[in-house]
Amino acid sequence: MIKYTNHFLTKLEDLIAESDYVLRYEKGSFKSGYCLLKEQKIMIINKFFTTEGKINTLLDILKNIDLDTSKFTEKSLKLYQELSQTEITL
């Protein structure tokens, strides 16, 4: 199900863009590779990560937060539900 390609990364980015969160890639010394500002609804991911690292980080974030799915398109909702049911092993 999970493919470590730029196309799949774009799908995840589009999913997040449809939510209330803002996704940014910046340099930083985040111990986990990302910083999540829940009150401001901002996700910051280390921009030096590989495509696989970015995908794994986004999947990790999506497992730990609840997104408002009311604004999702049908494709994004289906992807979000599939990701929610998938056990991710890093």
C-alpha positions, 0 to 999 in steps of 0.5 A: 500500500505504501509506496516511497515515491514522489507521487505518494508524497504528493498525495500525502501533501494534498491530503494535509493541504485539504485539512486545517493544517499547514505543512512546511519543510524547513531546516531544523534540529528536531529530534524526531525529524519534525515539529508539530504545533497543534494549537497553530495547526502547523507541521514542520518537517526537516527539509533535508529528509529523503522522500522516504523519510518525509513519507514516514514522518508524515505517516507518523504525524497522521497517526498522532493527530485527528484531522477534520475530514469534512473538507476532504475530497472523496479520494483524500477521504479514502486515502486517509481511511486506508492510512488509518487502518494500515499498521505502519512499521518503520 
